[in-house]
Amino acid sequence: MRVVIGGAGGFLGTALSASLRADGHEVVRLVRRTPEGPGEVSWSPADGALDPAALAGADVAVNLAGVGVGDRRWTAAYKQQIRASRVDSTVTLSHALAAANGGPRVLLNASAIGYYGDRGDEVLDENAPPGDGFFPDVCRAWEAATQVAEEAGVRVCNLRSGLVVGPGGMMKRLVPLYRAGIGGPLGGGRHYMSWISLADHVAAVRFLMTAQLSGPVNLTAPKPVPNAVFSDALGKALRRPSVLPAPAFGVRLVLGEFANNVLESARVVPRVLLDAGYVFGHPEIDGALRWAVTRPS
């Protein structure tokens, strides 16, 4: 199988690329520079530039591109980057797929459970309506940007990912705090965290490459947990205390507007994956965190 990947150099893209290559599949990276070999294709999402001919012969396109939502404080300028990096890359790839002769007929495009917003204890599957606020608005625009590809007959899945538990991403910031003994629940610890192990994220994306599914797919484990439970499980996985709470006002003081996302409650379940027969390797948070903290970076 030949797979074209946007965002191949990121946390998720690197893991997916390595898994595919290990099984003998060909990976073509979309890069924002001059290609360094036949395994790379140049694109410029900000300019809408991607040669459709470069997609010929590929079976699947995966778009994981987008600046990190927690990499900087949410200034007006950075919020625009968050939106543009996601929507522009999706529009660019969707138009190229629609115009490609003999190109991929499958697009797996990143999205996020931020689509649902802050929903308390409500159980949310793929049929739940969107929430309100900045990031739900971003997710709606992000997913809508795949319409051009869909109208051209491409099978599209919108990957609504939760917190990915693995050696990178947000965990790269959390683990050192807990190792130092200064980790603990955030904002009272009652808000739900919907998570998925990196191993399951990669496996689920690969499952969707051939499963005849389309539309939104929640990439989360079957059992979301309150933040206090997650914090306790991470402390146990690292054999460190996890008793120092961070009050909501302190989280907001440090993180600014991004704190709203960190403290939001989203109790998301992967109904589509489960109904399609996907079997999770890490269905429980304790096992997932034990696995994650022993993996090399």
Secondary structure as GFF3:
##gff-version 3
##sequence-region A 1 297
A	DSSP	beta_strand	2	6	.	.	.	ID=ss1
A	DSSP	alpha_helix	11	22	.	.	.	ID=ss2
A	DSSP	beta_strand	26	31	.	.	.	ID=ss3
A	DSSP	beta_strand	40	42	.	.	.	ID=ss4
A	DSSP	three_ten_helix	45	47	.	.	.	ID=ss5
A	DSSP	three_ten_helix	52	55	.	.	.	ID=ss6
A	DSSP	beta_strand	60	63	.	.	.	ID=ss7
A	DSSP	alpha_helix	76	99	.	.	.	ID=ss8
A	DSSP	beta_strand	106	112	.	.	.	ID=ss9
A	DSSP	three_ten_helix	113	116	.	.	.	ID=ss10
A	DSSP	beta_strand	123	124	.	.	.	ID=ss11
A	DSSP	alpha_helix	134	144	.	.	.	ID=ss12
A	DSSP	alpha_helix	147	151	.	.	.	ID=ss13
A	DSSP	beta_strand	155	161	.	.	.	ID=ss14
A	DSSP	beta_strand	163	165	.	.	.	ID=ss15
A	DSSP	alpha_helix	171	179	.	.	.	ID=ss16
A	DSSP	beta_strand	192	193	.	.	.	ID=ss17
A	DSSP	beta_strand	195	197	.	.	.	ID=ss18
A	DSSP	alpha_helix	198	210	.	.	.	ID=ss19
A	DSSP	beta_strand	215	219	.	.	.	ID=ss20
A	DSSP	beta_strand	225	226	.	.	.	ID=ss21
A	DSSP	alpha_helix	227	238	.	.	.	ID=ss22
A	DSSP	alpha_helix	248	255	.	.	.	ID=ss23
A	DSSP	alpha_helix	258	263	.	.	.	ID=ss24
A	DSSP	beta_strand	267	268	.	.	.	ID=ss25
A	DSSP	alpha_helix	271	275	.	.	.	ID=ss26
A	DSSP	alpha_helix	285	293	.	.	.	ID=ss27
###
